[in-house]
Amino acid sequence: MIIHQDEPANHVMVIISGRVRVIETTHDASQMGMFLGELGPGEVVGELGILTEQARSASVVAIER
């Protein structure tokens, strides 16, 4: 787990290598979470929370080293 949904946004990360999956946790107990996408080298995660000055809107999980 790289970023946890709802945690304070205080940094942005650039993916140097590998891949990550972006997942939004839902309040519906029958669902594990909503898949929002996958990102790879050169892409940025965590910018939305910084720009909106709000807590993280989704979790980011590494799926490759």
Secondary structure, DSSP 4 states (H G I P E B T S, - for coil): --B-TTS-----EE--SS-EEEEEPPS-TT-S-EEEEEE-TT-EESHHHHHHTS--SSEEEES--
